[in-house]
Amino acid sequence: MEKYLYIALFAPLVSSLFSLLFTATPKKLFTGIVASLLIITSLISSSILLTHILETGEPIHVTMMTWMQTGGLYIPFGFLVDQVSVTMMMVVTLVSSVVHVYAIGYMDHDKGFNRFFAWLSAFVFSMMILVMSDNYAGLFIGWEGVGLCSWGLIGFWFHKESATWAANEAFIMNRIADLGMLIGLFLIYWNTGTLQYDGAFAAFHQLPTATLTWIGIFLFIGAMGKSAQFPLHTWLADAMEGPTPVSALIHAATMVTAGVYLVIRSHELYSLIPHVGLFIASLGTFVALFAASMALVNRDMKRVIAYSTLSQLGYMFAAAGLGAYWVALFHLMAHAGFKALLFLGAGNVMHAMKDELDPFKMGGLKKVMKWTWIMMVIGSLALAGVIPFAGFFSKDTILEAAYSGNHMVIYGVLLFTAGLTAFYSFRLVALIFHGEERYKLFGVHPHEAYRFMLVAMSPLLLVAIVVGILQTPFFDMVEEVLNGHEYHIEHTLALIMLVGTQLFVGLAILYAYVKYANSKIKVPDGTSKIENSFAYKLLINQYYIPYAYEEYIVKPYRELSEFFWQKIDVKVVDATVDGIASIIYNTGEKTRDMQSGNLSTMLRWMVVGLIILLSLAVIFGFTVKYSGV
């Protein structure tokens, strides 16, 4: 099995290096095809490893080589394929394979076609390093790798100022969080003497609660940045500046799920500090509602889906914080399928609408984009948690975990958020695919995406429909690592909760269709009563948090930097350095005629030198004579 581990790990790297060879050449279709085949090879190898885990239950642990060994520090390039990591490997490679094939069509006319696949495959390789490493140092290598690749992909269209700004925002905000994670890693090594998972987990049981608390807090700060949890969340929506396949990969299977994976992988730590877990669950619950509320009014199709990702990450952290790590992992897996489906469906719509993002300028696209409509409806049903789609099973179990633990506030907020999710999801579907064909007002002639792009999306459609029925075998598989168990709620009460939740979600969907799937919808122009309401302005401006960051952090920092630049750097540091250089230069200019080769000049300088030496001798003699030495 070791060879399949290496194939799964390094096939994306070969894909990236192969694409890199052609970045300076015009678009070559075979670059995308070969890159996609290599990612599919990684998927096949991951599937073989999954089969091995299911059949034997035995993890695969290999050490490729020693990376660092000095004093008591030993860090190998070691990799672990167990029930948790193989789940993530399947999620990453499946979504990545779909995205790569889809991108062949989506990026067809882009001049940076080859460069795009180089970055995209490197992104996948970094994520595979992250999930397969058997130690925190290796995880951190992959962690930083996905951060670098996200910068390259979000800012892929670097000629757009908004894209480079968004890429820099994501990179800088994640570096802030990564400082916290680094401190957490230093604390782990300082207190346990190792960064290997097995050694650190065994040592955690011997450490005082205060030490474990600080380790847990600092690791979670890193997770907050990668998974865009409040207050480090603003980069996620702005990351929509990248190409849509990038958005699908970041939001479904790679970067934003890395923070959730870190908490799940560190379950041995967080199970010892339930008070930190409760904070994580509470923050995740807040973020779920917070993000859903902003999605209610947003007029950017991709940003609405991005806010839904942020909200669903909140659900995952809520489950992990409550100790239901296996449930969080299951929701991560289910969410990857239907969220990638929604993003790629949105890409089809953008392609048809000449990159238009405002759903109010669409309408009636069902007639010309039937297959995309079907896929986005099913993806939205899964996102809303409608039975029997994937999101129902994972979300319902999260609600059961909150209810069984008697966390009624968390349960109530998550349940209310489920209704909001159903509303904004089908608000988007209704505005895009139903009602009057408003796109005709803008001279657009939409068309369905390439057939092979639709075929590429079909595995995600399958995941959104059937993955829910795999819940029990999935829990049976991962409970060997995550100590999972079933939540027992009295049968009648469970049935009432189920019916109530589905009724609530169904009414939200119905209201969205009644309100937005009709011919009376007009393109908002900022004059309506609701657009001028306080609540609308608060939500459309993201609670003014980006404004606050700009006014109270960015601008003061910029002004302080300009002060130090103009007053300290230019007038003190530069002036000092330039002054010293000027003195040396002028001295050289004045004395350069000493070496002119003119005999008369050289004799004059010899006389001057002799006078100086005699003067020094006289002074030294008087000093010695009268000093009594």
Sequence and secondary structure as in RCSB ss.txt:
>XXXX:A:sequence
MEKYLYIALFAPLVSSLFSLLFTATPKKLFTGIVASLLIITSLISSSILLTHILETGEPIHVTMMTWMQTGGLYI
PFGFLVDQVSVTMMMVVTLVSSVVHVYAIGYMDHDKGFNRFFAWLSAFVFSMMILVMSDNYAGLFIGWEGVGLCS
WGLIGFWFHKESATWAANEAFIMNRIADLGMLIGLFLIYWNTGTLQYDGAFAAFHQLPTATLTWIGIFLFIGAMG
KSAQFPLHTWLADAMEGPTPVSALIHAATMVTAGVYLVIRSHELYSLIPHVGLFIASLGTFVALFAASMALVNRD
MKRVIAYSTLSQLGYMFAAAGLGAYWVALFHLMAHAGFKALLFLGAGNVMHAMKDELDPFKMGGLKKVMKWTWIM
MVIGSLALAGVIPFAGFFSKDTILEAAYSGNHMVIYGVLLFTAGLTAFYSFRLVALIFHGEERYKLFGVHPHEAY
RFMLVAMSPLLLVAIVVGILQTPFFDMVEEVLNGHEYHIEHTLALIMLVGTQLFVGLAILYAYVKYANSKIKVPD
GTSKIENSFAYKLLINQYYIPYAYEEYIVKPYRELSEFFWQKIDVKVVDATVDGIASIIYNTGEKTRDMQSGNLS
TMLRWMVVGLIILLSLAVIFGFTVKYSGV
>XXXX:A:secstr
 HHHHHHHHHHHHHHHHHHHTTTTS   HHHHHHHHHHHHHHHHHHHHHHHHHHHH   EEEEEEEEEEETTEEE
EEEEEE HHHHHHHHHHHHHHHHHHHHHHHHTTT TTHHHHHHHHHHHHHHHHHHHHBSBHHHHHHHHHHHHHHH
HHHHTSSTTSHHHHHHHHHHHHHHHHHHHHHHHHHHHHHHHHS  BHHHHHHHHTTS HHHHHHHHHHHHHHHHH
HTT TTS HHHHHGGGS HHHHHHHHHTSHHHHHHHHHHHTHHHHTT HHHHHHHHHHHHHHHHHHHHHHTT   
HHHHHHHHHHHHHHHHHHHHHTT HHHHHHHHHHHHHHHHHHHHHHHHHHHHTTT   GGG   GGGT HHHHHH
HHHHHHHHHT TTSHHHHHHHHHHHHHHHTT HHHHHHHHHHHHHHHHHHHHHHHHHHSSS GGGGGT       
HHHHHHHHHHHHHHHHGGGGHHHHHHHHHHHH        HHHHHHHHHHHHHHHHHHHHHHHHHHSSTT     
S STGGGSHHHHHHHTGGGHHHHHIIIIIHHHHHHHHHIIIIIIIIIIIHHHHHHHHHHHHHHHHHGGGGS  HH
HHHHHHHHHHHHHHHHHHHHHHHHHHHT 
